[in-house]
Amino acid sequence: MQADRLFQEAQTQHQRGQLAQALKLYERALAIKPYHAPARIFKALLIQQQGKSLALCATEFVFMC
């Protein structure tokens, strides 16, 4: 499944510290499969790592972030 492949690539970029690229990949995975729980969770973690508040995506985070 393409969403799973995008998620795996996002995790690789995330681990390498390529946060902007990882975020784009998490978002692409979520565009394909909006309820991809791991992509949502890691997207939220990445947002926190960037020093941003999860409130920035609070409207989505009700399980859409």
JORASUL-V362768 format. One record per residue. PSI is psi as a letter, one per 20 degrees, with the letter a starting at -180 (* if undefined). BURIAL is b if it has 9 or more other ideal C-beta (glycine too) atoms within 8 Angstrom, else e. D_LAST is the distance of its C-alpha to the last C-alpha in whole Angstrom. Layout:
BEGIN
PSI:BURIAL:D_LAST / PSI:BURIAL:D_LAST
END
This chain:
BEGIN
p:e:20 / h:e:19 / h:b:15 / h:b:17 / g:e:19 / g:b:16 / g:b:14 / g:e:18 / h:b:18 / g:b:15 / h:b:16 / g:e:20 / h:b:19 / g:b:17 / h:e:20 / i:e:22 / j:e:20 / m:e:19 / g:b:16 / g:e:16 / g:e:17 / g:b:14 / g:b:11 / g:e:13 / g:b:13 / g:b:10 / h:b:9 / g:b:12 / g:b:12 / h:b:9 / h:e:11 / g:b:14 / n:b:12 / h:e:9 / k:e:9 / n:b:10 / g:e:9 / h:e:11 / h:b:9 / g:b:5 / g:e:8 / h:b:10 / g:b:7 / g:b:7 / g:e:11 / g:b:11 / g:b:10 / h:b:12 / h:e:15 / j:e:15 / j:e:16 / q:e:14 / q:e:12 / i:b:9 / h:e:11 / h:e:10 / k:b:6 / h:e:8 / h:e:8 / h:e:5 / i:b:4 / k:e:7 / k:e:6 / i:e:4 / *:b:0
END
